[in-house]
Amino acid sequence: MKRPSRAGGEPVKTRRRKTAAPKRRTAPIVVRRRSSSRRAQEAEIAQLTSLRDEALAQLRKTEISLHSAQSLLSKLPDHLAADLFAAGTSVRLAADQVLFQAGDAGDGCYRVEDGLLKITMVSRSGDERILAFLGPSGIVGELSMIDGRPRSASVVAVRKTTLSFLSRAAFQEFAGKHPDIYMNLVTLLVTRLRETDVVLATGSFLPVQGRVARALLELAEVFGKDVGSGRVVIRQKIGQSDLGAMAGIARETVSRILNDLKRRNVISWHSGYYFLENKAKLEQEAEL
């Protein structure tokens, strides 16, 4: 192709257009923000944690242990309770061996796999008060595990016992993955606050015969078995001293009350085992 020329044959210089370089596209800057649902969930967890701490503080003021045949963690929904102790550490106790004492650091809780535990408090004068007996599936020590404060009671093995130990760190990690556990704990703590009102009223207003009746009913709830005709046998040998420690009265008084209940065919005993012959009547004795 020939280049254009001026008159006289001199070629005309042409300028090439400079094409603009393509603009480089830069990726848009994305600012990631927490979703509103995530923030709402965190706010709810914070509120539930606050409610839990308030309930625990109130229970501490009453100086009534949370330990019972059905502890806080025992009442969690099945889908939570089943996984909670999945990685627990096995602990074995001999008969009369102390698991922990009141005032010890609360570094975790224990679930009874086999055996029997006795949960007690001892006064400055040395008088023992039995708060509860715990058999298989019972959980002890969860109060200190949750709030990090020292143990509120002492725990002793009544016979050879196997336990699963859940550390406080493991519980916190589990709760982080399952935040709905806090809602369940708050509900259970409120229930326990109501129960402490009954316990305090029992100790203040119930006569000694009613206290023994209540202790027998509590034992029947844990170890009782219906053997027909309305009879319930307590499948655990309990001495009069232990009954007195549960009711907060002297053994001699317990002996007198048991004999009176037996005379009226409310209870009986055989080979160290108590039978509730008339549970309804015993419940009447235990009413405030």
Secondary structure, DSSP 8 states (H G I E B T S, - for coil): ----B-TTS-B------------------------HHHHHHHHHHHHHHHHHHHHHHHHHHHT----SSS-TGGGS-HHHHHHHTTT-EEEEE-TT-EEE-TTS---EEEEEEES-EEEEEE-TT--EEEEEEE-TT-EE-HHHHHH----SSEEEESS-EEEEEEEHHHHHHHHHH-THHHHHHHHHHHHHHHHHHHHHHHHHHS-HHHHHHHHHHHHHHHHEEEEETTEEEE-S---HHHHHHHHTS-HHHHHHHHHHHHHTTSEEEETTEEEES-HHHHHHHT--
